[in-house]
Amino acid sequence: MEKQLISLVVPCFNEEEVIDETYRRLAALANSQVDCEFEFVFVDDGSRDNTLQHLREIAANDQRTLVLSFSRNFGHQLAVTAGIDEASGNAVILIDADLQDPPEVIPEMLTLWRDGHQVVYGVRSDRPGESPFKLWTAHLFYRLLNYLSDTPIPLDTGDFRLMDRSVVNVLRTLTERDRFVRGLVSWVGFRQIALPYRRSERFAGTTKYPLRKMLRFASDGIISFSVRPLRIAMLAGTLCAGLACAGIIWALCVRLFGHTWVQGWAATIIAVLFLGGVQLICTGILGEYIGRTYMQGKDRPLYIISERLGKPK
């Protein structure tokens, strides 16, 4: 029986401290699975350290390795997308280079895949080494996302997952620019199953997702999978209009039946600031959707590969 090919897609950004260890553990895993063949697809997302040089050495010494180097930093989700586009395996596994998602979980994913599941996604049952703030915001994000999204997305998951070739073929047809890969995988459907695992601490280096990037990532997830923020903005506008009508009626009653001197300046200022703030928020939400439509309409390539190294078997 012909061995099935498994593609390991590894996005990298400034990972020179960990990339050799990542490759060592992935290679050890591949060598232990005698019933499969493996290819390694490393995507360098415009690293500014020596990550690419390490990848060049890996590609020169292992013919199973393909290295894609972006012309600049396009972002983690587009690095994942490039790896998916280039992977040729019967199954594709996404795993970050920082080793927080342990490669040793992959054999369990392969077992579930052989049992007929087309997507096996990792669920983080424990996250040591992460700050209480990071844990709390992640917990809040996934629950808010599921409340707002029209597509149910599993809680406490990352991009660490196995996907069958049939799923990958569908994902490759999706060309949206502001990508939220784990949401896209949920959206396409197929037979999916969760695999709980204990996440590890970073082997070395620092997180590549500071608060600013996390907020941008969260907005991508919410706006890409729901128009509910627009509905909430409309509801807020309707509520404010109702309050304004009530205020007008109150003002007329005071004018006709009450005192005529000027009073209530504080209430007036509060009302003006409140209504102005709501209007600006609603305008910002609308602008975010319009801006993404504008960027999508340009139809530029999602990423640019400046260098391609190695040739998987």
Stockholm file with secondary structure:
# STOCKHOLM 1.0

chainA/1-313         MEKQLISLVVPCFNEEEVIDETYRRLAALANSQVDCEFEFVFVDDGSRDNTLQHLREIAANDQRTLVLSFSRNFGHQLAVTAGIDEASGNAVILIDADLQDPPEVIPEMLTLWRDGHQVVYGVRSDRPGESPFKLWTAHLFYRLLNYLSDTPIPLDTGDFRLMDRSVVNVLRTLTERDRFVRGLVSWVGFRQIALPYRRSERFAGTTKYPLRKMLRFASDGIISFSVRPLRIAMLAGTLCAGLACAGIIWALCVRLFGHTWVQGWAATIIAVLFLGGVQLICTGILGEYIGRTYMQGKDRPLYIISERLGKPK
#=GR chainA/1-313 SS CCCEEEEEEEEESSCTTTHHHHHHHHHHHHHHCTTEEEEEEEEECSCSSSHHHHHHHHHHHCTTEEEEEESSCCCHHHHHHHHHHHCCSSEEEECCTTSSSCGGGHHHHHHHHHTTCSEEEEEEEECTTCCHHHHHHHHHHHHHHHHHCSSCCCTTEEEEEEEEHHHHHHHTTCCCSSCCHHHHHHHHCSSEEEEEEECCCCSSSCCSCCHHHHHHHHHHHHHHTCSHHHHHHHHHHHHHHHHHHHHHHHHHHHHHHSCCSCCCHHHHHHHHHHHHHHHHHHHHHHHHHHHHHHHHHTCCCSCCEEEEECCCC
#=GC SS_cons         CCCEEEEEEEEESSCTTTHHHHHHHHHHHHHHCTTEEEEEEEEECSCSSSHHHHHHHHHHHCTTEEEEEESSCCCHHHHHHHHHHHCCSSEEEECCTTSSSCGGGHHHHHHHHHTTCSEEEEEEEECTTCCHHHHHHHHHHHHHHHHHCSSCCCTTEEEEEEEEHHHHHHHTTCCCSSCCHHHHHHHHCSSEEEEEEECCCCSSSCCSCCHHHHHHHHHHHHHHTCSHHHHHHHHHHHHHHHHHHHHHHHHHHHHHHSCCSCCCHHHHHHHHHHHHHHHHHHHHHHHHHHHHHHHHHTCCCSCCEEEEECCCC
//
